[in-house]
Amino acid sequence: MAEKKGIKAGDVVKVSSNSGYIKAKAVVNKRIRTLKVDGREIDTIGIPIHWAFHGLTLKGYIANTLTPFVGDANTQTPEFKAFLVNV
């Protein structure tokens, strides 16, 4: 996906969902690959959920900004691990 979008390691990218957006530095590697699902290419990204060191992160730019406010109807578990975003 990074190659298709012209994203290089260290570039600042905007990641958005219906809930909000964050800006983050891209880490480009070959560990997360494009998936083929029903003949379509689906890209996956990973965003760590932690606070990092004081002074090294921008206030307000945390992964939870992107998470939807819905959960599984049976268990009431929030959908924090997999959801749609734009890069």
PyMOL Python script that loads the backbone (N, CA, C, O; Angstrom):
from pymol import cmd

cmd.read_pdbstr("""\
ATOM      1  N   MET A   1       0.822  -1.179   0.000  1.00  0.00           N
ATOM      2  CA  MET A   1       0.000   0.000   0.000  1.00  0.00           C
ATOM      3  C   MET A   1       0.871   1.249   0.000  1.00  0.00           C
ATOM      4  O   MET A   1       0.578   2.220  -0.698  1.00  0.00           O
ATOM      5  N   ALA A   2       1.941   1.218   0.786  1.00  0.00           N
ATOM      6  CA  ALA A   2       2.825   2.388   0.851  1.00  0.00           C
ATOM      7  C   ALA A   2       3.366   2.725  -0.532  1.00  0.00           C
ATOM      8  O   ALA A   2       3.411   3.892  -0.922  1.00  0.00           O
ATOM      9  N   GLU A   3       3.771   1.710  -1.260  1.00  0.00           N
ATOM     10  CA  GLU A   3       4.308   1.938  -2.599  1.00  0.00           C
ATOM     11  C   GLU A   3       3.240   2.516  -3.534  1.00  0.00           C
ATOM     12  O   GLU A   3       3.519   3.441  -4.297  1.00  0.00           O
ATOM     13  N   LYS A   4       2.024   1.976  -3.474  1.00  0.00           N
ATOM     14  CA  LYS A   4       0.928   2.480  -4.314  1.00  0.00           C
ATOM     15  C   LYS A   4       0.599   3.933  -4.016  1.00  0.00           C
ATOM     16  O   LYS A   4       0.260   4.696  -4.921  1.00  0.00           O
ATOM     17  N   LYS A   5       0.698   4.321  -2.738  1.00  0.00           N
ATOM     18  CA  LYS A   5       0.350   5.679  -2.334  1.00  0.00           C
ATOM     19  C   LYS A   5       1.555   6.615  -2.293  1.00  0.00           C
ATOM     20  O   LYS A   5       1.406   7.801  -1.999  1.00  0.00           O
ATOM     21  N   GLY A   6       2.742   6.098  -2.584  1.00  0.00           N
ATOM     22  CA  GLY A   6       3.943   6.927  -2.574  1.00  0.00           C
ATOM     23  C   GLY A   6       4.399   7.313  -1.177  1.00  0.00           C
ATOM     24  O   GLY A   6       5.012   8.365  -0.992  1.00  0.00           O
ATOM     25  N   ILE A   7       4.107   6.475  -0.196  1.00  0.00           N
ATOM     26  CA  ILE A   7       4.483   6.745   1.192  1.00  0.00           C
ATOM     27  C   ILE A   7       5.836   6.108   1.471  1.00  0.00           C
ATOM     28  O   ILE A   7       6.055   4.935   1.170  1.00  0.00           O
ATOM     29  N   LYS A   8       6.736   6.889   2.045  1.00  0.00           N
ATOM     30  CA  LYS A   8       8.068   6.400   2.417  1.00  0.00           C
ATOM     31  C   LYS A   8       8.182   6.375   3.939  1.00  0.00           C
ATOM     32  O   LYS A   8       7.451   7.080   4.634  1.00  0.00           O
ATOM     33  N   ALA A   9       9.099   5.564   4.448  1.00  0.00           N
ATOM     34  CA  ALA A   9       9.326   5.485   5.890  1.00  0.00           C
ATOM     35  C   ALA A   9       9.644   6.867   6.437  1.00  0.00           C
ATOM     36  O   ALA A   9      10.489   7.574   5.888  1.00  0.00           O
ATOM     37  N   GLY A  10       8.978   7.252   7.505  1.00  0.00           N
ATOM     38  CA  GLY A  10       9.197   8.547   8.134  1.00  0.00           C
ATOM     39  C   GLY A  10       8.261   9.641   7.651  1.00  0.00           C
ATOM     40  O   GLY A  10       8.184  10.701   8.272  1.00  0.00           O
ATOM     41  N   ASP A  11       7.542   9.405   6.545  1.00  0.00           N
ATOM     42  CA  ASP A  11       6.565  10.392   6.077  1.00  0.00           C
ATOM     43  C   ASP A  11       5.443  10.541   7.100  1.00  0.00           C
ATOM     44  O   ASP A  11       5.068   9.569   7.755  1.00  0.00           O
ATOM     45  N   VAL A  12       4.912  11.738   7.239  1.00  0.00           N
ATOM     46  CA  VAL A  12       3.751  11.949   8.094  1.00  0.00           C
ATOM     47  C   VAL A  12       2.506  11.672   7.254  1.00  0.00           C
ATOM     48  O   VAL A  12       2.326  12.256   6.186  1.00  0.00           O
ATOM     49  N   VAL A  13       1.654  10.778   7.744  1.00  0.00           N
ATOM     50  CA  VAL A  13       0.434  10.412   7.034  1.00  0.00           C
ATOM     51  C   VAL A  13      -0.773  10.720   7.910  1.00  0.00           C
ATOM     52  O   VAL A  13      -0.690  10.714   9.138  1.00  0.00           O
ATOM     53  N   LYS A  14      -1.886  10.985   7.257  1.00  0.00           N
ATOM     54  CA  LYS A  14      -3.143  11.204   7.963  1.00  0.00           C
ATOM     55  C   LYS A  14      -3.962   9.928   7.836  1.00  0.00           C
ATOM     56  O   LYS A  14      -4.222   9.450   6.732  1.00  0.00           O
ATOM     57  N   VAL A  15      -4.364   9.386   8.971  1.00  0.00           N
ATOM     58  CA  VAL A  15      -5.198   8.185   9.016  1.00  0.00           C
ATOM     59  C   VAL A  15      -6.543   8.617   9.594  1.00  0.00           C
ATOM     60  O   VAL A  15      -6.602   9.162  10.696  1.00  0.00           O
ATOM     61  N   SER A  16      -7.628   8.372   8.846  1.00  0.00           N
ATOM     62  CA  SER A  16      -8.934   8.847   9.298  1.00  0.00           C
ATOM     63  C   SER A  16      -9.970   7.733   9.269  1.00  0.00           C
ATOM     64  O   SER A  16      -9.855   6.761   8.522  1.00  0.00           O
ATOM     65  N   SER A  17     -10.975   7.905  10.100  1.00  0.00           N
ATOM     66  CA  SER A  17     -12.136   7.014  10.132  1.00  0.00           C
ATOM     67  C   SER A  17     -13.359   7.905  10.324  1.00  0.00           C
ATOM     68  O   SER A  17     -13.239   9.130  10.363  1.00  0.00           O
ATOM     69  N   ASN A  18     -14.532   7.292  10.442  1.00  0.00           N
ATOM     70  CA  ASN A  18     -15.739   8.088  10.699  1.00  0.00           C
ATOM     71  C   ASN A  18     -15.688   8.771  12.070  1.00  0.00           C
ATOM     72  O   ASN A  18     -16.415   9.735  12.307  1.00  0.00           O
ATOM     73  N   SER A  19     -14.836   8.280  12.967  1.00  0.00           N
ATOM     74  CA  SER A  19     -14.753   8.833  14.321  1.00  0.00           C
ATOM     75  C   SER A  19     -13.783   9.993  14.454  1.00  0.00           C
ATOM     76  O   SER A  19     -13.911  10.787  15.386  1.00  0.00           O
ATOM     77  N   GLY A  20     -12.814  10.117  13.550  1.00  0.00           N
ATOM     78  CA  GLY A  20     -11.827  11.186  13.650  1.00  0.00           C
ATOM     79  C   GLY A  20     -10.595  10.876  12.822  1.00  0.00           C
ATOM     80  O   GLY A  20     -10.627  10.032  11.927  1.00  0.00           O
ATOM     81  N   TYR A  21      -9.510  11.568  13.131  1.00  0.00           N
ATOM     82  CA  TYR A  21      -8.263  11.314  12.401  1.00  0.00           C
ATOM     83  C   TYR A  21      -7.069  11.515  13.309  1.00  0.00           C
ATOM     84  O   TYR A  21      -7.147  12.181  14.341  1.00  0.00           O
ATOM     85  N   ILE A  22      -5.953  10.913  12.892  1.00  0.00           N
ATOM     86  CA  ILE A  22      -4.678  11.141  13.555  1.00  0.00           C
ATOM     87  C   ILE A  22      -3.635  11.379  12.472  1.00  0.00           C
ATOM     88  O   ILE A  22      -3.837  11.013  11.314  1.00  0.00           O
ATOM     89  N   LYS A  23      -2.536  11.984  12.847  1.00  0.00           N
ATOM     90  CA  LYS A  23      -1.372  12.102  11.978  1.00  0.00           C
ATOM     91  C   LYS A  23      -0.255  11.318  12.644  1.00  0.00           C
ATOM     92  O   LYS A  23      -0.043  11.417  13.852  1.00  0.00           O
ATOM     93  N   ALA A  24       0.458  10.535  11.840  1.00  0.00           N
ATOM     94  CA  ALA A  24       1.502   9.670  12.397  1.00  0.00           C
ATOM     95  C   ALA A  24       2.635   9.512  11.396  1.00  0.00           C
ATOM     96  O   ALA A  24       2.446   9.707  10.196  1.00  0.00           O
ATOM     97  N   LYS A  25       3.808   9.158  11.893  1.00  0.00           N
ATOM     98  CA  LYS A  25       4.933   8.856  11.011  1.00  0.00           C
ATOM     99  C   LYS A  25       4.795   7.423  10.517  1.00  0.00           C
ATOM    100  O   LYS A  25       4.532   6.507  11.295  1.00  0.00           O
ATOM    101  N   ALA A  26       4.976   7.245   9.223  1.00  0.00           N
ATOM    102  CA  ALA A  26       4.840   5.921   8.620  1.00  0.00           C
ATOM    103  C   ALA A  26       6.066   5.060   8.898  1.00  0.00           C
ATOM    104  O   ALA A  26       7.203   5.519   8.797  1.00  0.00           O
ATOM    105  N   VAL A  27       5.815   3.829   9.242  1.00  0.00           N
ATOM    106  CA  VAL A  27       6.851   2.804   9.341  1.00  0.00           C
ATOM    107  C   VAL A  27       6.526   1.810   8.231  1.00  0.00           C
ATOM    108  O   VAL A  27       5.528   1.092   8.307  1.00  0.00           O
ATOM    109  N   VAL A  28       7.357   1.771   7.216  1.00  0.00           N
ATOM    110  CA  VAL A  28       7.094   0.921   6.058  1.00  0.00           C
ATOM    111  C   VAL A  28       7.958  -0.326   6.149  1.00  0.00           C
ATOM    112  O   VAL A  28       9.181  -0.242   6.257  1.00  0.00           O
ATOM    113  N   ASN A  29       7.304  -1.495   6.104  1.00  0.00           N
ATOM    114  CA  ASN A  29       8.033  -2.765   6.110  1.00  0.00           C
ATOM    115  C   ASN A  29       7.219  -3.802   5.341  1.00  0.00           C
ATOM    116  O   ASN A  29       6.139  -3.498   4.834  1.00  0.00           O
ATOM    117  N   LYS A  30       7.734  -5.016   5.258  1.00  0.00           N
ATOM    118  CA  LYS A  30       7.064  -6.067   4.498  1.00  0.00           C
ATOM    119  C   LYS A  30       6.293  -7.041   5.377  1.00  0.00           C
ATOM    120  O   LYS A  30       5.819  -8.063   4.881  1.00  0.00           O
ATOM    121  N   ARG A  31       6.154  -6.753   6.676  1.00  0.00           N
ATOM    122  CA  ARG A  31       5.480  -7.685   7.575  1.00  0.00           C
ATOM    123  C   ARG A  31       3.977  -7.728   7.362  1.00  0.00           C
ATOM    124  O   ARG A  31       3.376  -8.797   7.469  1.00  0.00           O
ATOM    125  N   ILE A  32       3.356  -6.597   7.066  1.00  0.00           N
ATOM    126  CA  ILE A  32       1.912  -6.562   6.841  1.00  0.00           C
ATOM    127  C   ILE A  32       1.702  -6.450   5.332  1.00  0.00           C
ATOM    128  O   ILE A  32       2.016  -5.426   4.726  1.00  0.00           O
ATOM    129  N   ARG A  33       1.179  -7.494   4.745  1.00  0.00           N
ATOM    130  CA  ARG A  33       1.044  -7.551   3.288  1.00  0.00           C
ATOM    131  C   ARG A  33      -0.406  -7.343   2.847  1.00  0.00           C
ATOM    132  O   ARG A  33      -1.343  -7.490   3.632  1.00  0.00           O
ATOM    133  N   THR A  34      -0.557  -7.000   1.586  1.00  0.00           N
ATOM    134  CA  THR A  34      -1.880  -6.871   0.990  1.00  0.00           C
ATOM    135  C   THR A  34      -2.534  -8.252   0.926  1.00  0.00           C
ATOM    136  O   THR A  34      -1.902  -9.230   0.528  1.00  0.00           O
ATOM    137  N   LEU A  35      -3.807  -8.319   1.323  1.00  0.00           N
ATOM    138  CA  LEU A  35      -4.558  -9.575   1.297  1.00  0.00           C
ATOM    139  C   LEU A  35      -5.403  -9.644   0.034  1.00  0.00           C
ATOM    140  O   LEU A  35      -5.804  -8.612  -0.505  1.00  0.00           O
ATOM    141  N   LYS A  36      -5.674 -10.847  -0.436  1.00  0.00           N
ATOM    142  CA  LYS A  36      -6.625 -11.063  -1.533  1.00  0.00           C
ATOM    143  C   LYS A  36      -7.871 -11.666  -0.914  1.00  0.00           C
ATOM    144  O   LYS A  36      -7.828 -12.776  -0.384  1.00  0.00           O
ATOM    145  N   VAL A  37      -8.987 -10.940  -0.975  1.00  0.00           N
ATOM    146  CA  VAL A  37     -10.245 -11.400  -0.413  1.00  0.00           C
ATOM    147  C   VAL A  37     -11.289 -11.361  -1.521  1.00  0.00           C
ATOM    148  O   VAL A  37     -11.622 -10.293  -2.035  1.00  0.00           O
ATOM    149  N   ASP A  38     -11.794 -12.516  -1.880  1.00  0.00           N
ATOM    150  CA  ASP A  38     -12.805 -12.620  -2.930  1.00  0.00           C
ATOM    151  C   ASP A  38     -12.352 -11.914  -4.209  1.00  0.00           C
ATOM    152  O   ASP A  38     -13.150 -11.263  -4.883  1.00  0.00           O
ATOM    153  N   GLY A  39     -11.065 -12.050  -4.535  1.00  0.00           N
ATOM    154  CA  GLY A  39     -10.521 -11.457  -5.753  1.00  0.00           C
ATOM    155  C   GLY A  39     -10.148  -9.979  -5.638  1.00  0.00           C
ATOM    156  O   GLY A  39      -9.636  -9.399  -6.596  1.00  0.00           O
ATOM    157  N   ARG A  40     -10.395  -9.367  -4.492  1.00  0.00           N
ATOM    158  CA  ARG A  40     -10.074  -7.943  -4.288  1.00  0.00           C
ATOM    159  C   ARG A  40      -8.860  -7.810  -3.388  1.00  0.00           C
ATOM    160  O   ARG A  40      -8.644  -8.625  -2.491  1.00  0.00           O
ATOM    161  N   GLU A  41      -8.064  -6.768  -3.638  1.00  0.00           N
ATOM    162  CA  GLU A  41      -6.920  -6.493  -2.767  1.00  0.00           C
ATOM    163  C   GLU A  41      -7.373  -5.654  -1.582  1.00  0.00           C
ATOM    164  O   GLU A  41      -8.015  -4.617  -1.748  1.00  0.00           O
ATOM    165  N   ILE A  42      -7.029  -6.115  -0.386  1.00  0.00           N
ATOM    166  CA  ILE A  42      -7.376  -5.422   0.856  1.00  0.00           C
ATOM    167  C   ILE A  42      -6.083  -5.138   1.605  1.00  0.00           C
ATOM    168  O   ILE A  42      -5.305  -6.052   1.878  1.00  0.00           O
ATOM    169  N   ASP A  43      -5.855  -3.880   1.936  1.00  0.00           N
ATOM    170  CA  ASP A  43      -4.660  -3.499   2.681  1.00  0.00           C
ATOM    171  C   ASP A  43      -4.970  -3.425   4.170  1.00  0.00           C
ATOM    172  O   ASP A  43      -6.072  -3.049   4.572  1.00  0.00           O
ATOM    173  N   THR A  44      -3.990  -3.785   4.975  1.00  0.00           N
ATOM    174  CA  THR A  44      -4.087  -3.749   6.424  1.00  0.00           C
ATOM    175  C   THR A  44      -2.979  -2.852   6.948  1.00  0.00           C
ATOM    176  O   THR A  44      -1.854  -2.906   6.451  1.00  0.00           O
ATOM    177  N   ILE A  45      -3.279  -2.030   7.941  1.00  0.00           N
ATOM    178  CA  ILE A  45      -2.250  -1.227   8.600  1.00  0.00           C
ATOM    179  C   ILE A  45      -2.264  -1.556  10.081  1.00  0.00           C
ATOM    180  O   ILE A  45      -3.262  -2.057  10.600  1.00  0.00           O
ATOM    181  N   GLY A  46      -1.186  -1.281  10.749  1.00  0.00           N
ATOM    182  CA  GLY A  46      -1.108  -1.474  12.189  1.00  0.00           C
ATOM    183  C   GLY A  46      -0.788  -0.158  12.867  1.00  0.00           C
ATOM    184  O   GLY A  46       0.059   0.603  12.400  1.00  0.00           O
ATOM    185  N   ILE A  47      -1.467   0.106  13.969  1.00  0.00           N
ATOM    186  CA  ILE A  47      -1.209   1.316  14.753  1.00  0.00           C
ATOM    187  C   ILE A  47      -1.038   0.890  16.203  1.00  0.00           C
ATOM    188  O   ILE A  47      -1.969   0.347  16.798  1.00  0.00           O
ATOM    189  N   PRO A  48       0.140   1.127  16.784  1.00  0.00           N
ATOM    190  CA  PRO A  48       0.335   0.737  18.186  1.00  0.00           C
ATOM    191  C   PRO A  48      -0.537   1.573  19.117  1.00  0.00           C
ATOM    192  O   PRO A  48      -0.767   2.761  18.889  1.00  0.00           O
ATOM    193  N   ILE A  49      -1.010   0.923  20.159  1.00  0.00           N
ATOM    194  CA  ILE A  49      -1.825   1.632  21.150  1.00  0.00           C
ATOM    195  C   ILE A  49      -1.020   1.694  22.440  1.00  0.00           C
ATOM    196  O   ILE A  49      -1.082   0.788  23.271  1.00  0.00           O
ATOM    197  N   HIS A  50      -0.266   2.774  22.594  1.00  0.00           N
ATOM    198  CA  HIS A  50       0.478   3.037  23.828  1.00  0.00           C
ATOM    199  C   HIS A  50       0.802   4.524  23.859  1.00  0.00           C
ATOM    200  O   HIS A  50       0.611   5.227  22.867  1.00  0.00           O
ATOM    201  N   TRP A  51       1.280   4.990  24.970  1.00  0.00           N
ATOM    202  CA  TRP A  51       1.473   6.424  25.162  1.00  0.00           C
ATOM    203  C   TRP A  51       2.869   6.912  24.781  1.00  0.00           C
ATOM    204  O   TRP A  51       3.061   8.119  24.642  1.00  0.00           O
ATOM    205  N   ALA A  52       3.842   6.035  24.607  1.00  0.00           N
ATOM    206  CA  ALA A  52       5.221   6.408  24.268  1.00  0.00           C
ATOM    207  C   ALA A  52       5.848   7.197  25.408  1.00  0.00           C
ATOM    208  O   ALA A  52       5.349   7.184  26.533  1.00  0.00           O
ATOM    209  N   PHE A  53       6.942   7.881  25.110  1.00  0.00           N
ATOM    210  CA  PHE A  53       7.649   8.644  26.125  1.00  0.00           C
ATOM    211  C   PHE A  53       7.132  10.072  26.170  1.00  0.00           C
ATOM    212  O   PHE A  53       6.759  10.633  25.140  1.00  0.00           O
ATOM    213  N   HIS A  54       7.109  10.654  27.342  1.00  0.00           N
ATOM    214  CA  HIS A  54       6.631  12.019  27.518  1.00  0.00           C
ATOM    215  C   HIS A  54       7.430  12.968  26.627  1.00  0.00           C
ATOM    216  O   HIS A  54       8.661  12.962  26.635  1.00  0.00           O
ATOM    217  N   GLY A  55       6.714  13.776  25.866  1.00  0.00           N
ATOM    218  CA  GLY A  55       7.366  14.765  25.012  1.00  0.00           C
ATOM    219  C   GLY A  55       7.653  14.289  23.600  1.00  0.00           C
ATOM    220  O   GLY A  55       8.027  15.098  22.751  1.00  0.00           O
ATOM    221  N   LEU A  56       7.486  12.987  23.319  1.00  0.00           N
ATOM    222  CA  LEU A  56       7.784  12.467  21.988  1.00  0.00           C
ATOM    223  C   LEU A  56       6.546  12.287  21.126  1.00  0.00           C
ATOM    224  O   LEU A  56       6.676  12.010  19.934  1.00  0.00           O
ATOM    225  N   THR A  57       5.357  12.434  21.681  1.00  0.00           N
ATOM    226  CA  THR A  57       4.134  12.297  20.903  1.00  0.00           C
ATOM    227  C   THR A  57       3.345  13.591  20.950  1.00  0.00           C
ATOM    228  O   THR A  57       3.478  14.381  21.884  1.00  0.00           O
ATOM    229  N   LEU A  58       2.524  13.800  19.935  1.00  0.00           N
ATOM    230  CA  LEU A  58       1.678  14.982  19.900  1.00  0.00           C
ATOM    231  C   LEU A  58       0.396  14.712  20.675  1.00  0.00           C
ATOM    232  O   LEU A  58      -0.211  13.652  20.520  1.00  0.00           O
ATOM    233  N   LYS A  59      -0.014  15.647  21.496  1.00  0.00           N
ATOM    234  CA  LYS A  59      -1.242  15.476  22.265  1.00  0.00           C
ATOM    235  C   LYS A  59      -2.428  15.337  21.307  1.00  0.00           C
ATOM    236  O   LYS A  59      -2.527  16.058  20.315  1.00  0.00           O
ATOM    237  N   GLY A  60      -3.309  14.413  21.617  1.00  0.00           N
ATOM    238  CA  GLY A  60      -4.514  14.227  20.827  1.00  0.00           C
ATOM    239  C   GLY A  60      -4.388  13.202  19.723  1.00  0.00           C
ATOM    240  O   GLY A  60      -5.404  12.714  19.227  1.00  0.00           O
ATOM    241  N   TYR A  61      -3.180  12.860  19.323  1.00  0.00           N
ATOM    242  CA  TYR A  61      -3.011  11.893  18.239  1.00  0.00           C
ATOM    243  C   TYR A  61      -2.810  10.494  18.801  1.00  0.00           C
ATOM    244  O   TYR A  61      -1.689   9.986  18.829  1.00  0.00           O
ATOM    245  N   ILE A  62      -3.887   9.877  19.245  1.00  0.00           N
ATOM    246  CA  ILE A  62      -3.821   8.508  19.756  1.00  0.00           C
ATOM    247  C   ILE A  62      -4.750   7.625  18.925  1.00  0.00           C
ATOM    248  O   ILE A  62      -5.729   8.100  18.349  1.00  0.00           O
ATOM    249  N   ALA A  63      -4.433   6.355  18.875  1.00  0.00           N
ATOM    250  CA  ALA A  63      -5.190   5.413  18.049  1.00  0.00           C
ATOM    251  C   ALA A  63      -6.673   5.354  18.431  1.00  0.00           C
ATOM    252  O   ALA A  63      -7.516   5.121  17.564  1.00  0.00           O
ATOM    253  N   ASN A  64      -7.001   5.557  19.690  1.00  0.00           N
ATOM    254  CA  ASN A  64      -8.405   5.491  20.107  1.00  0.00           C
ATOM    255  C   ASN A  64      -9.268   6.566  19.457  1.00  0.00           C
ATOM    256  O   ASN A  64     -10.493   6.451  19.451  1.00  0.00           O
ATOM    257  N   THR A  65      -8.649   7.606  18.912  1.00  0.00           N
ATOM    258  CA  THR A  65      -9.397   8.628  18.180  1.00  0.00           C
ATOM    259  C   THR A  65     -10.112   8.004  16.990  1.00  0.00           C
ATOM    260  O   THR A  65     -11.171   8.487  16.590  1.00  0.00           O
ATOM    261  N   LEU A  66      -9.557   6.942  16.418  1.00  0.00           N
ATOM    262  CA  LEU A  66     -10.106   6.315  15.218  1.00  0.00           C
ATOM    263  C   LEU A  66     -11.169   5.269  15.503  1.00  0.00           C
ATOM    264  O   LEU A  66     -11.959   4.939  14.617  1.00  0.00           O
ATOM    265  N   THR A  67     -11.206   4.740  16.717  1.00  0.00           N
ATOM    266  CA  THR A  67     -12.068   3.594  17.006  1.00  0.00           C
ATOM    267  C   THR A  67     -13.543   3.969  16.993  1.00  0.00           C
ATOM    268  O   THR A  67     -13.921   5.050  17.445  1.00  0.00           O
ATOM    269  N   PRO A  68     -14.380   3.064  16.469  1.00  0.00           N
ATOM    270  CA  PRO A  68     -15.822   3.328  16.451  1.00  0.00           C
ATOM    271  C   PRO A  68     -16.421   3.151  17.843  1.00  0.00           C
ATOM    272  O   PRO A  68     -15.852   2.472  18.697  1.00  0.00           O
ATOM    273  N   PHE A  69     -17.561   3.765  18.050  1.00  0.00           N
ATOM    274  CA  PHE A  69     -18.243   3.679  19.340  1.00  0.00           C
ATOM    275  C   PHE A  69     -19.368   2.646  19.272  1.00  0.00           C
ATOM    276  O   PHE A  69     -20.498   2.906  19.683  1.00  0.00           O
ATOM    277  N   VAL A  70     -19.033   1.476  18.746  1.00  0.00           N
ATOM    278  CA  VAL A  70     -20.002   0.381  18.648  1.00  0.00           C
ATOM    279  C   VAL A  70     -19.345  -0.885  19.160  1.00  0.00           C
ATOM    280  O   VAL A  70     -18.122  -0.957  19.285  1.00  0.00           O
ATOM    281  N   GLY A  71     -20.154  -1.868  19.452  1.00  0.00           N
ATOM    282  CA  GLY A  71     -19.607  -3.124  19.923  1.00  0.00           C
ATOM    283  C   GLY A  71     -20.452  -4.294  19.477  1.00  0.00           C
ATOM    284  O   GLY A  71     -21.503  -4.120  18.861  1.00  0.00           O
ATOM    285  N   ASP A  72     -19.991  -5.472  19.790  1.00  0.00           N
ATOM    286  CA  ASP A  72     -20.716  -6.683  19.474  1.00  0.00           C
ATOM    287  C   ASP A  72     -22.048  -6.688  20.232  1.00  0.00           C
ATOM    288  O   ASP A  72     -22.087  -6.423  21.434  1.00  0.00           O
ATOM    289  N   ALA A  73     -23.128  -6.988  19.526  1.00  0.00           N
ATOM    290  CA  ALA A  73     -24.464  -6.938  20.123  1.00  0.00           C
ATOM    291  C   ALA A  73     -24.646  -7.967  21.238  1.00  0.00           C
ATOM    292  O   ALA A  73     -25.406  -7.730  22.177  1.00  0.00           O
ATOM    293  N   ASN A  74     -23.963  -9.096  21.144  1.00  0.00           N
ATOM    294  CA  ASN A  74     -24.125 -10.150  22.157  1.00  0.00           C
ATOM    295  C   ASN A  74     -23.245  -9.941  23.379  1.00  0.00           C
ATOM    296  O   ASN A  74     -23.695 -10.134  24.508  1.00  0.00           O
ATOM    297  N   THR A  75     -21.996  -9.550  23.163  1.00  0.00           N
ATOM    298  CA  THR A  75     -21.051  -9.458  24.279  1.00  0.00           C
ATOM    299  C   THR A  75     -20.812  -8.033  24.760  1.00  0.00           C
ATOM    300  O   THR A  75     -20.231  -7.830  25.827  1.00  0.00           O
ATOM    301  N   GLN A  76     -21.252  -7.044  23.988  1.00  0.00           N
ATOM    302  CA  GLN A  76     -21.015  -5.629  24.284  1.00  0.00           C
ATOM    303  C   GLN A  76     -19.529  -5.281  24.277  1.00  0.00           C
ATOM    304  O   GLN A  76     -19.124  -4.285  24.877  1.00  0.00           O
ATOM    305  N   THR A  77     -18.711  -6.097  23.600  1.00  0.00           N
ATOM    306  CA  THR A  77     -17.279  -5.836  23.488  1.00  0.00           C
ATOM    307  C   THR A  77     -17.050  -4.773  22.417  1.00  0.00           C
ATOM    308  O   THR A  77     -17.511  -4.943  21.288  1.00  0.00           O
ATOM    309  N   PRO A  78     -16.354  -3.684  22.735  1.00  0.00           N
ATOM    310  CA  PRO A  78     -16.115  -2.640  21.737  1.00  0.00           C
ATOM    311  C   PRO A  78     -15.233  -3.139  20.594  1.00  0.00           C
ATOM    312  O   PRO A  78     -14.404  -4.029  20.785  1.00  0.00           O
ATOM    313  N   GLU A  79     -15.413  -2.573  19.430  1.00  0.00           N
ATOM    314  CA  GLU A  79     -14.652  -2.944  18.235  1.00  0.00           C
ATOM    315  C   GLU A  79     -13.395  -2.086  18.157  1.00  0.00           C
ATOM    316  O   GLU A  79     -13.332  -1.136  17.376  1.00  0.00           O
ATOM    317  N   PHE A  80     -12.387  -2.426  18.976  1.00  0.00           N
ATOM    318  CA  PHE A  80     -11.164  -1.636  19.039  1.00  0.00           C
ATOM    319  C   PHE A  80     -10.010  -2.230  18.246  1.00  0.00           C
ATOM    320  O   PHE A  80      -8.974  -1.580  18.105  1.00  0.00           O
ATOM    321  N   LYS A  81     -10.154  -3.441  17.724  1.00  0.00           N
ATOM    322  CA  LYS A  81      -9.009  -4.089  17.106  1.00  0.00           C
ATOM    323  C   LYS A  81      -9.038  -4.117  15.601  1.00  0.00           C
ATOM    324  O   LYS A  81      -7.981  -4.233  14.981  1.00  0.00           O
ATOM    325  N   ALA A  82     -10.202  -4.016  14.978  1.00  0.00           N
ATOM    326  CA  ALA A  82     -10.271  -4.065  13.519  1.00  0.00           C
ATOM    327  C   ALA A  82     -11.424  -3.182  13.035  1.00  0.00           C
ATOM    328  O   ALA A  82     -12.576  -3.401  13.410  1.00  0.00           O
ATOM    329  N   PHE A  83     -11.114  -2.190  12.209  1.00  0.00           N
ATOM    330  CA  PHE A  83     -12.129  -1.302  11.669  1.00  0.00           C
ATOM    331  C   PHE A  83     -11.555  -0.607  10.438  1.00  0.00           C
ATOM    332  O   PHE A  83     -10.349  -0.661  10.197  1.00  0.00           O
ATOM    333  N   LEU A  84     -12.407   0.037   9.672  1.00  0.00           N
ATOM    334  CA  LEU A  84     -11.994   0.663   8.419  1.00  0.00           C
ATOM    335  C   LEU A  84     -11.405   2.053   8.636  1.00  0.00           C
ATOM    336  O   LEU A  84     -11.904   2.830   9.449  1.00  0.00           O
ATOM    337  N   VAL A  85     -10.338   2.354   7.902  1.00  0.00           N
ATOM    338  CA  VAL A  85      -9.734   3.687   7.916  1.00  0.00           C
ATOM    339  C   VAL A  85      -9.295   4.064   6.507  1.00  0.00           C
ATOM    340  O   VAL A  85      -9.192   3.211   5.625  1.00  0.00           O
ATOM    341  N   ASN A  86      -9.043   5.336   6.312  1.00  0.00           N
ATOM    342  CA  ASN A  86      -8.437   5.863   5.093  1.00  0.00           C
ATOM    343  C   ASN A  86      -7.032   6.340   5.429  1.00  0.00           C
ATOM    344  O   ASN A  86      -6.806   6.881   6.512  1.00  0.00           O
ATOM    345  N   VAL A  87      -6.079   6.145   4.508  1.00  0.00           N
ATOM    346  CA  VAL A  87      -4.710   6.638   4.693  1.00  0.00           C
ATOM    347  C   VAL A  87      -4.444   7.649   3.609  1.00  0.00           C
ATOM    348  O   VAL A  87      -3.352   8.214   3.546  1.00  0.00           O
TER     349      VAL A  87
END
""", "prot")
cmd.dss("prot")
cmd.show_as("cartoon", "prot")
cmd.util.cbc("prot")
cmd.orient("prot")
